[in-house]
Amino acid sequence: MTPPQPAAVPKVPIPGVKNLIAIGSGKGGVGKTTVAVNLAIALSGLGRKTGLMDADVYGPNVPLMMGINRTPLAHGERIQPLENFGVRIMSMGFLNPGDKPLVWRGPMLHSVIQQFLRGVDWGELDYLLIDLPPGTGDVQLSLMQTAPVTGAIIVTTPSTVALDDARKAVHMFHQVKVPVIGLIENMSYFVDPSTGNHIDVFGTGGGKKTAEEMGIRFLGELALDPAVRIGGDCGTPVALRTNLFVDLAQEIDSIVSGALASTGPTITVSE
C-alpha cells in the first residue's frame, strides 16, 4: 500500500521579486558560484535590479567573490541585504565568517533558506539569483517546494564526470516542475597566450551535446580564463571590467522576458 502523501505547500511569491532564478550544478568545482556572481553583475549592468542569495550554506563563497565583508543589519524583523557593484547580497558567510564549519541537518537548512528568502528585505528586484550548493539535496528541495522559481540554469564543465552529475540536476528540476532555462559550459577551453590556440583541458563539446540530448537550451561556452579566477579571489569579479558575461546576461534576460510575455512560454518543463 502507498502511504498518504502530505499536502503540497503553497508556493508563496517573494514580495517585490519578479523572477527567482536558481543556479545549480550536479557537481562541485565547476565554477557555479563564479558564474552566478558575474551573471548578477552583468544583469545589474543591463539596468536590471538584481539580488544574489548564497544558498550554499556549507561553503559560502559569495562574500569573498563580491568583495564584501560586513555583518548585515536588521530593521525591525527584516534583515537588510548588503550591497556591492549594484547587487543586493545575502549569504551565510556574513553570519558565520571565518573557518568555523556549519554542522546542520535538514530542518535547520530549511529554516535558514526560508529566512533568506522571506526574512530579508530584498526590495523591488527584477532578478533574485540563488546560488545553490552542488548536488540535489535538502537546500534545493526546500527552495523549489516553497518558492515559485521562474527557472533554473545548470553550470557544468565539458568533462564526462561533471556532465553525468549535470544530467542529474536537470532531472531534479524536471521532477519538481521547475523550468530549465538552459545549460552553461564553463571552463570550456583555455587559450594559449603564446599561440592563441584553444586547449581543451576538460574535453570538448560535451555541454552542447548533453543539452541537445536532454532537450534544453545550450547557453554557451565560457573559457578557462585566469582573469576570472583572479577577479573572484580578489573580490573584483571580471564582469566589472569586461563584457565576458554580457551576452549571457542578455540572452537569459531575453528568454525570461519572452516566457513571461508570451501565451506559449519559451521556457518549458520536460517530463
N, C-alpha and C positions, 0 to 999 in steps of 0.2 A: 504494500500500500504506500502511496505517496503522501508524506506528511503535508498538512496545510501550509501554504506559503504565506508569509507575512504580507500585509497590505503595503503597496508601494507608497513611499514617502513622496508627497508632492514636491516638485522641483520649483522652489521659490526663487524668482529673479533677484539679483543683487541690485539694490536701489542705485540708480544712476549709471549702471554699467550696461552698455548696449550689446557688446559682444564679449563672450568669455571664450578664450582660445587656449586649449590645452596643448602643451608641447611635451611630447613624450618620446621614449625610446625603450626598446626591449632590453637594451644592454647599456651599462655604464661605460664611460670613456669614449663616447662617440662625439662629444662636443655639443651636447644638447643645451647646456646652460649657456655656453658661448653663443650659440645661435639665438637663444631666447633673449639674451641681453642685447645683442646687436640688432636683432629684429625690432625690439621695443624702441631702441633709439632711432632706428630708421623710420618706424611708423610715426614717432613723435616729430621727426624731421619733415614728414609729409603733411604736418599740421593736424594729425590725429591725437586726441587726448588719450594718453596711454599709461597704463599701470602694469607693474610686473610683480607677481606674487611668487615667492620662492617656496614651493611646497616640498622641496627636498629637505625635510627637517633633520635627517641624519647627516647630510653633507651640504649645508647651505653655503654655496659659493657666490651667490649674487652680491652680497655686500662688498666682497673683495673686488669683484669684476666691475662693479659700478662705482668704486672709489668712495664709498661712504661707510663711516664707522661711528655711528651715534646711536643713542637709545631713543626710540620713538616716544613721544609724549601722548598723554590721554586727555581728551576733552570730554568731561562727563564720563560716560561709559564707552566712548568710542576712541579707539586708537588712531592717532594721526599718522598716516604713512610718511616716511621720509621721501625726499625728492632729490634727484640729481639728473642732469642732462635732459630735463624736461619730462622725466618718467617718475611716476609715483611708485614707491617700492615698499614691500613688506617681506620680512624674512625672519626665520628663527635665529639666524645669525646675529640679528640685532638684540635679541633677548637672551641668547646663550652664547656670548662671544668666547673666543679662545679655543682651547683644545679639549674642553670638557665634553665628553660624548653624552648623547641622549640615549637612555636605555628604556624605551617605551614600547608598550603593546598597543594593539589595535584601537581600543576605546580612547586612549589618550591622543593618538594620531587623529582620530575622527574629531575630537574636541578642538584641537589646535587648527585643523583645516577649516572647521566651521567658524572659529574665532577670526581667522584671517579673512575669510570670505565676508562675514556678516558683522564682525565686531570692529572692522577697520573702516574709517571714514574715507572711502575711495573717491567720493565726489562724483562729478559727471565725467565718464570715460567713454570713448569710442571703443577702446580695446582694453581688456584686462588679460594679459598673458599669464598663464600658470605654468611655471617650470616644474614639471613633475619629477619625482625620483625615478630611477630606472626600474624596469620591471612592470608587473601587473598586480600590485598588492593593495593593501588597505587604503593608502592615500588616494590612489586612483579611483577606487570604488566609492570612497567617501565623497569625493568631489562629484563624480558623474551621477551618483544616485540621488544627490540632493540639490544640485545646481543645474540650470539649463545651459549646458555647454554648447556654444554655437558650432564648434568644430574642433578637430584635433589635427596637429601637424606631427608627423613622425620624422625623427632625425636618425640617420644611420651612416655608417661608412660603407665602402664597397666590399668589405671583406665578407666571406661566407658566414663566419661566426656572427657578426653583427646583423647581417640580413636575416639569419634564422630567427633571432630574437625580435627583430623589427616586425616580422610577419606575425609573431605572437601579439605584439602590441596592436597591430592593425585589427586582428581578430577580436581582441578585447574590446576595442572601441565599437566594432560592429555589434558585438554581443550586447552591449549596453546602449545600443542605438544612438551613438554619438557619431555624427558625420565626420568623415576623414577628408580634410581639405587637401592633403597631399603629402608626399614624401620628399624630404631633402637629403641629398647625398653629401655629407660633409667629409672633408679631408680626401676629396676625390683623387687629387693628384698633387704632385709637387713640381714646381717649375725650377729647373736648374738655373741659377742666376748666371752661370758662366756660358751656357749654351742656349738657354731658352727652351730646352726640351722638356716635355712633360714626363715625369716619372710616376708610374702607377704604384705607389707604395703599398696600398691595401687592395690591389686588384683594380679592375675597370669594368664599367657598365652594369655592375650588379644592382645598383639602386634603380636605374631606369627599367631594367628587365623585371625586377620584383614588382615595381609599380604597375607595369603593364600586365603582369600575370595576375595581380590582385584587383585590377580594375580601378585603380586610384590614380590621381594626377602625380606626375613627376615634376616637382617644383624647381629642379635644377641641381647643379653641382657647385660646391664651394671648395676652393683649393686649400691645400695644406700650406698655410702661409705663416711664417714666423711672426709677422706683424700682428696677426690675430692673437697669437699666444702672448706676445709681449704686452699688447693692449689689455688683455684680460688680467694678467699678473700685476700690472701697474695701476689698474683702476681707470684706465683711459681707453675704452673699447674702440676698436678700429673703425666702427661706424661713425665715430665723431670726426674722422679725418679723411675717409674715402667713401666712395659710392658703392662699395662692395656689396652692401645689403639693400641698396635702394631698389633695385629691380625686383628682388624677392619680396620686399615690403609692398611694392606697388601691385605685384601680381596677387598676393594674398588679400590685400585691400579690395582689389577688383573682384576677386572670387566671392568674398564675403558680401560685398555690396550688391553684386549681381544676384546672389542667392536670396537676399532679403527683399530685393526689388521685384523679382520675377515671380510669376504664379507657379512656374515649374522650376524649383530651386536647382542651381547648378551644383550645389553640394548634396550628394546623395548618400544614403545609408545602404550598404550592401548587407545582405543576409548571411 
